[in-house]
Amino acid sequence: MYRRIVTFFLFFLVSQGSTAQDDSLWQQQPDLSISGFLDVFYVYDFNQPQGAERQSFLFNHNRHNEFNLNLGLVKFGIKHPKYRANLAIHTGTYANDNYAAEPGLLKNIFEATIGIALNKKNSLWLDAGVFPSHIGFESAISMDNMTLTRSLSAENSPYFLSGAKLTFHPNDKWEIAGMIVNGWQRIQRLEGNSLPSFGTQVSYRPTNKVVLNWSTFIGTDDPDTTRRIRYFNNFYGQFQLTDKFDLIAGFDVGIQQKFRGDSAYDIWFAPVLIGRYAINTTWRFAVRAEYYQDETGIIIPTETTNGFQTTGLSLNIDYSPTQNIMCRFEGRWFNSKDDIFETTTDLTNDNFFIGTSIAIKFAETKIN
C-alpha cells in the first residue's frame, strides 16, 4: 500500500510541475554534451598476498603487483532549464568489484538518470534512475578526491543508488533531498525483499569555503524472511582554511537489528580526518587518519574474535601539470586488532602498501 502511495505522489508532482510550467522555456533546445575519465594504476602490497585481489573491503585500486584500469567511463548529458538526463557507462576493476552483486550489463551502468523541474524557479527537481549516492564526500572519480584511494568509510557505504530523488534548493546556502531507493547500493532490488529503502540529505554552505552535510539511509539489505532494519548517518564538514590548506572531517555511524523484529541492535562507526596542502598549482600533498569499527561484521565480516577494528594512516602526493591530468602516489598503512590481512603464508594485523596512478578527465564538451 505504501509503495502505491509513494508512486502516486511522485507522478502527481511531475504532472503538477508540467502543467504549471507551460512557458517558452520548454521549447528551448537542450545542450548535449560528452565527458569522460580514465584512471590507470599500479599497487604493491608489502604483505604479498597470494592472489591479485587484495582486500575484500576495498573496491578501488585493489590489485597487487599489476598494472590495471581502475575506472574508465564515458558520460553523455542533456541539460535544459526544465529537464536533464545523464547516461554514463564504465568499466575497470572498480566496476567489477563494486558492482559484483548486479547481473549482466547492469555492472556497466555508472549513472542513468532523467530529471524534471517541478516549479518555475527550478529550485525543486525530481530525478529517477541510477544516480551517485548522497552519502559521503568521496566519489568513484579519484581526481575529485583529496587522496588516491578512498577512505574506509567511503569504501563501505553506497557509491550508487537506484530509485527516485526529490531535491530542493531554496537558496545558494541550502540543499535538501529525500529519496526512495531499491536498497543499500543496489541497482536491482535484492531477491525476496519487498521493502524499499529511504534516504535524506541536508547540505549547508554558510560561505563558499565551508560545507556542512548530514545524510541518512533507512532500510534493509535482507530478504523479507530475515529482514533487519538498518539506520545509517553520515556527517561531514569541508573547510577551506586558507588558500593553500583545506580540511575534511567525517563521521559515519550505523545500527542494524540483530534479528528480524529484534529490539537489540549491532553498531558500527567510522571517523576520518583528511588535510591537504597545495605547495603550488602543480604539487599538492594530503594526510589522512581514520578508524573503522565493526565488531559484529555488519558491513565488513571477518569471522574473528574482535571483528573489524582497524586504524589507517596515509600520505598522498599529487602532481598535476594541467587541470585535466593528475599523477598520484600514495603510501597507506592499516593496523587491525585481529589478524585479518593476508600474507604469502599466513594472516597478520598489519598491512602497508603503495599505489600510484595516472588519471585524465575529458572535460564536458558540447556536441550539438
C-alpha atoms as one frame of an Amber mdcrd trajectory, in Angstrom:
protein
   0.000   0.000   0.000   2.798   2.444   0.955   4.543   1.777  -2.361   1.403
   2.791  -4.289   1.062   5.966  -2.242   4.684   6.989  -2.866   4.403   6.204
  -6.594   1.188   8.206  -6.886   2.787  11.147  -5.058   5.794  11.209  -7.396
   3.689  11.128 -10.541   1.418  13.793  -9.066   4.418  16.082  -8.592   5.542
  15.516 -12.172   2.097  16.213 -13.614   1.646  19.319 -11.475   5.065  20.642
 -12.436   4.429  20.008 -16.119   1.036  21.701 -16.303   2.115  24.651 -14.171
   5.113  25.460 -16.341   3.605  25.840 -19.784   6.012  28.530 -20.945   8.510
  29.109 -23.722  11.388  27.581 -21.761  10.094  24.097 -22.552  10.586  24.799
 -26.255  14.275  25.607 -25.959  16.748  23.152 -27.451  18.724  21.246 -24.804
  22.519  21.177 -24.695  24.063  17.777 -25.428  27.499  17.014 -24.021  30.062
  14.262 -23.646  32.740  13.810 -20.984  34.982  11.031 -19.778  37.516   9.781
 -17.261  40.369   7.250 -17.197  42.356   6.090 -14.159  45.231   3.625 -14.695
  47.011   2.380 -11.560  49.654   0.164 -10.005  49.669  -1.018  -6.357  52.283
  -3.021  -4.474  51.217  -4.683  -1.208  54.196  -5.448   1.041  52.278  -8.337
   2.635  52.449 -10.008  -0.784  49.006 -11.667  -0.671  48.612 -14.871  -2.675
  46.020 -13.518  -5.110  45.887 -10.374  -7.220  42.783  -9.082  -5.444  43.916
  -7.714  -2.098  41.243  -6.740   0.446  37.550  -7.649   0.439  36.633  -4.267
   1.976  38.369  -2.170  -0.720  36.812  -1.552  -4.146  39.209   0.938  -5.738
  42.842   0.350  -6.752  42.530  -3.108  -5.246  45.046  -5.244  -7.154  48.510
  -6.347  -6.067  51.604  -6.028  -8.240  49.858  -5.416 -11.555  49.004  -2.523
 -13.818  45.279  -2.173 -14.382  42.395   0.156 -15.156  40.572   1.242 -12.014
  37.853   3.212 -13.793  37.157   4.229 -17.344  33.890   5.955 -18.168  32.122
   7.906 -20.863  29.213  10.153 -19.936  26.539  11.684 -22.150  24.489  14.544
 -20.749  21.384  16.538 -21.619  20.930  19.950 -19.995  17.805  22.075 -20.266
  16.313  24.715 -17.948  13.399  22.356 -17.232  14.831  18.853 -17.603  18.098
  16.958 -17.569  19.450  13.486 -18.198  22.735  11.610 -17.830  23.967   8.266
 -19.113  27.437   7.096 -18.083  28.932   3.717 -18.954  32.009   2.432 -17.143
  34.467  -0.454 -16.910  37.546  -1.347 -14.857  38.363  -3.101 -11.592  36.094
  -0.696  -9.691  33.126  -1.745 -11.831  33.976  -5.442 -11.449  34.420  -5.282
  -7.668  31.815  -2.771  -6.560  29.028  -3.964  -8.877  29.587  -7.665  -8.265
  26.020  -8.115  -6.983  24.472  -6.722 -10.178  23.647  -9.070 -13.074  24.899
  -8.817 -16.651  25.175  -5.414 -18.275  23.891  -3.599 -15.165  27.505  -3.813
 -13.926  28.451  -1.302 -16.614  25.967   1.424 -15.607  27.736   4.193 -13.720
  24.802   6.618 -13.969  21.473   6.686 -15.798  19.058   9.424 -14.706  16.258
  11.615 -16.000  15.232  14.733 -14.077  12.480  17.299 -14.381  11.963  20.691
 -12.706   8.769  20.868 -10.665   8.436  24.620 -10.187   9.008  27.831 -12.149
  12.061  28.809 -10.099  13.744  25.484 -10.976  14.531  25.031  -7.302  12.625
  21.733  -6.956  13.730  18.737  -9.049  12.667  15.139  -9.360  15.323  12.719
 -10.671  14.882   8.996 -11.226  17.204   6.188 -12.280  20.681   5.099 -11.177
  22.474   8.014  -9.523  25.570   8.668  -7.366  24.990   8.157  -3.672  24.162
  11.131  -1.454  26.369   9.618   1.270  29.922  10.792   1.866  32.374  13.330
   0.454  34.298  10.980  -1.884  33.241   9.779  -5.324  34.351   6.971  -7.616
  36.258   9.543  -9.713  39.647   9.707  -7.995  40.602  13.163  -9.330  37.667
  14.652  -7.402  39.017  13.374  -4.072  41.834  14.574  -1.821  43.537  11.152
  -1.834  44.155   8.491  -4.457  42.498   5.651  -2.522  39.149   6.060  -0.807
  38.585   6.230   2.924  37.310   3.134   4.716  34.039   4.961   5.359  33.565
   5.686   1.643  34.514   2.174   0.514  31.948   0.633   2.851  28.938   2.877
   2.252  26.975   3.200  -1.011  28.650   4.693  -4.076  25.434   4.449  -6.101
  21.691   4.061  -5.579  18.714   3.321  -7.783  15.336   4.972  -7.305  13.780
   8.435  -7.270  15.127  11.595  -5.610  13.428  14.887  -4.808  15.874  17.814
  -4.394  15.046  21.308  -3.147  17.394  24.334  -3.440  15.682  27.164  -1.533
  18.808  29.339  -1.941  22.552  29.145  -2.531  23.230  28.013   1.038  20.843
  25.076   1.455  20.161  21.832  -0.392  17.594  19.353   0.918  16.886  15.969
  -0.655  14.734  12.931   0.010  14.750   9.657  -1.892  13.195   6.221  -2.206
  15.641   3.563  -3.416  15.946  -0.160  -4.132  18.344  -0.806  -1.275  21.855
  -0.325   0.103  23.964   0.187  -3.040  21.742  -1.778  -5.393  20.526  -1.211
  -8.928  18.352  -4.317  -8.986  16.347  -4.956  -5.829  17.516  -7.869  -3.683
  15.612 -11.069  -4.498  12.959 -11.700  -1.855  12.942  -8.139  -0.480   9.683
  -6.223  -0.969  10.579  -3.234   1.231  12.003  -0.067  -0.378  14.655   1.936
   1.418  14.771   5.681   2.058  17.397   8.387   2.324  17.712  12.068   3.160
  20.358  14.750   2.759  20.762  18.216   4.205  23.699  20.295   2.959  24.503
  23.779   4.243  27.056  26.225   2.786  27.311  29.230   5.126  30.183  30.571
   2.981  31.921  29.469  -0.205  34.669  27.980   1.984  32.544  25.769   4.254
  30.214  22.820   3.565  28.319  21.005   6.321  26.432  17.833   5.391  24.141
  15.257   7.034  22.976  12.235   5.048  20.883   9.259   6.163  19.764   5.819
   4.999  16.870   3.811   6.426  16.046   0.400   5.027  17.221  -3.175   4.784
  19.668  -5.291   2.827  17.949  -8.590   3.662  15.091 -10.583   2.137  11.713
 -10.347   3.880  12.211 -13.654   5.743  15.234 -12.351   7.692  14.636  -8.600
   7.422  16.812  -6.461   9.717  16.242  -2.717   9.600  19.333  -0.583   9.117
  19.683   3.066  10.244  22.723   4.941   8.985  24.006   8.504   9.435  26.836
  10.243   7.609  28.179  13.588   8.826  30.985  15.626   7.321  32.374  19.118
   7.073  34.619  20.567   4.369  36.676  23.631   5.280  38.875  25.806   3.051
  41.004  27.186   5.886  43.448  29.124   3.706  44.196  29.492   0.008  46.573
  26.539   0.307  45.127  24.348   3.058  41.766  22.576   3.221  40.364  20.043
   5.661  37.644  17.375   5.710  36.254  15.824   8.890  33.735  12.992   8.621
  31.899  10.562  10.869  29.688   7.605   9.929  27.562   5.681  12.399  25.009
   2.967  11.757  22.915   0.468  13.654  21.105  -2.649  12.476  18.723  -5.056
  14.159  20.406  -8.241  15.333  17.464 -10.298  14.098  14.130  -9.662  12.407
  11.822  -7.793  14.791  14.527  -7.622  17.476  14.862  -4.642  19.830  18.625
  -5.206  20.125  20.991  -3.629  17.616  24.544  -4.002  16.331  26.522  -0.822
  15.726  29.404   0.274  13.515  31.122   3.658  13.173  33.962   5.326  11.272
  35.652   8.710  11.902  38.024  10.184   9.309  40.155  13.326   9.030  41.939
  14.489   5.861  44.112  17.555   5.417  45.515  18.765   2.086  48.164  21.383
   1.390  48.867  22.937  -2.023  52.550  23.750  -2.472  51.718  25.486  -5.758
  49.331  24.954  -8.667  51.200  21.798  -9.701  52.076  19.985  -6.466  49.869
  19.041  -3.500  50.050  16.566  -0.662  47.432  15.154   1.720  47.461  13.253
   5.009  44.613  11.035   6.226  43.868   9.461   9.613  40.886   7.133  10.003
  39.326   4.381  12.089  36.610   1.830  11.331  34.916  -0.346  13.958  32.507
  -3.109  13.004  32.805  -5.713  15.761  29.900  -7.894  14.643  30.637  -7.819
  10.917  27.538  -5.989   9.684  29.408  -4.314   6.830  32.864  -5.971   6.925
  32.668  -9.586   8.147  35.957 -11.090   9.342  34.891 -14.177  11.337  37.396
 -13.174  14.040  37.031 -12.551  17.773  37.029  -8.757  17.669  35.669  -8.272
  14.174  36.897  -5.387  12.048  38.574  -2.764  14.241  41.105  -1.035  12.026
  43.151   2.168  12.130  44.508   3.699   8.935  47.092   6.338   8.039  48.072
   7.515   4.567  50.224  10.088   2.790  49.281  11.264  -0.701  51.370  13.284
  -3.196  49.832  14.769  -6.352  51.436  16.168  -9.474  49.035  17.932 -11.831
  50.723  19.711 -14.757  47.309  20.699 -16.113  43.769  20.651 -14.774  42.682
  17.528 -16.625  45.690  15.282 -15.811  46.819  14.079 -12.396  49.687  11.784
 -11.363  49.362  10.460  -7.817  51.429   8.488  -5.329  50.159   7.175  -2.013
  51.507   5.165   0.883  48.870   3.622   3.159  49.076   1.627   6.397  46.393
  -0.380   8.189  46.573  -1.844  11.691  43.795  -4.116  12.943  43.017  -5.629
  16.334  42.877  -9.125  14.817  44.937 -10.863  12.144  42.825 -10.187   9.055
  45.352  -9.243   6.350  46.632 -11.977   4.084  50.333 -12.591   3.543  52.093
 -15.147   1.388  51.729 -17.869   4.033  49.589 -16.569   6.908  47.496 -13.713
   8.312  48.750 -10.582  10.099  47.253  -7.493  11.751  49.355  -5.000   9.730
  49.139  -4.009   6.088  51.258  -1.482   4.210  51.048  -0.770   0.509  51.965
   1.889  -2.011  49.930   2.903  -5.006  50.302   5.183  -7.980  48.040   6.247
 -10.796  47.766   8.459 -13.840  44.293   9.854 -14.421  42.838  12.054 -17.108
  39.494  13.773 -17.217  37.896  14.734 -20.523  36.085  17.994 -19.879  32.423
  18.304 -20.738  32.176  19.147 -24.452  29.028  20.212 -26.279  28.150  18.008
 -29.229  25.227  19.958 -30.705
